[in-house]
């Protein structure tokens, strides 16, 4: 199987995004650095900005797809 050319990959990405929005999916994956910007000026509550399963490790949820951790981050901040 050959690689998808960059132009085709971009087209596919846009089509998937359109389908997700049409279906009501509003999740926007963001890097840890992008999530950190939402908390500027806030006091972070433990465990801070963390990989989503780390918020409740006792649940044993492992957000992995095809052997790769899904980069979903969460945080709770308190306004000082």
Secondary structure as GFF3:
##gff-version 3
##sequence-region A 1 80
A	DSSP	alpha_helix	6	22	.	.	.	ID=ss1
A	DSSP	alpha_helix	32	37	.	.	.	ID=ss2
A	DSSP	beta_strand	42	44	.	.	.	ID=ss3
A	DSSP	beta_strand	50	51	.	.	.	ID=ss4
A	DSSP	three_ten_helix	52	59	.	.	.	ID=ss5
A	DSSP	beta_strand	64	65	.	.	.	ID=ss6
A	DSSP	beta_strand	68	69	.	.	.	ID=ss7
A	DSSP	beta_strand	73	74	.	.	.	ID=ss8
A	DSSP	beta_strand	77	79	.	.	.	ID=ss9
###
